[in-house]
Amino acid sequence: MTQRITLSTLRRMKADREPIVALTAYDYSFARAVDAAGVDVVLVGDSLGMVMQGHPDTVPVTLQEMAYHTRCVARGLERAYLMVDLPFLSDHDAASALTSSSVLMKEGRADMVKIEATAEQAPIVAALSAAGVPVCAHFGLRPQRVGQMGGYRVQGRSDAEAQAVLADARALEAAGADLLLVECLSASVAAQVQAAVSVPLIGIGAGVDCDGQILVLQDILGITPGRPPTFSHDFLADAGSIPDALAGYTQAVRARTFPRPEHGFQ
């Protein structure tokens, strides 16, 4: 019988400096393929609003849509740990976050919810943790807040931003976050965050020193319309088949040959 990945597994991997491999998936067939490739954490991201639904951003995605896609992915997984995004405004306070998490875990069968957060949202993280909900806190660039943040820009490049990011990480861990995910962060600041927290840190566009890496499935297959993110890589172009591309991504993260310096930001 295949042994499931748990939070204990992920904590041990951080302690042992064994890279954690994470990837998005949005349906049953790709969930099976991603699971077979040995991915440790599968995220049903609200990025589905763009890559599955054709929206310009994640804002239109509903809680019901997230629950539907999570159910589909859950049926395809035997080994991987299943994380799901709380969509925009489904987590604006503790009560709404608890209600939304109940839907995604009970109906969607998610193992963990992910909330875009800073220290300001630490009380919401604390409420979820107190209720027994495993939580991943997503900070740095927060796609749901790009309008407020001035667009998709790299975080942590000034001393003030770097100190704010470190403060966010510490506050979110103290509030009970079991996992942290940081996006588009200066690589040197991400390394400081990794050393400052005891929970696993997953990065996307955050350099080589995070405890794990995550990308959007469509990006690593080279099928995302438009210009691909600079922090991603087309593994399908290297491999020639989807299973080999997924295996290539997994092996590259495990071997720390991905990301390379050109996939991050200074």
Secondary structure, 3 states (H helix, E strand, C coil): CCCCCCHHHHHHHHHCCCCEEEEECCCHHHHHHHHHCCCCEEEECCCHHHHCCCCCCCCCCCHHHHHHHHHHHHHHCCCCEEEEECCCCCCCCHHHHHHHHHHHHHCCCCCEEEEECCHHHHHHHHHHHHCCCCEEEEEECCHHHHHHHCCCCCECCCHHHHHHHHHHHHHHHHHCCCEEEEECECHHHHHHHHHHCCCCEEEECCCCCCCEEEECHHHHCCCCCCCCCCCCCCHHHHHCCHHHHHHHHHHHHHCCCCCCHHHCCC
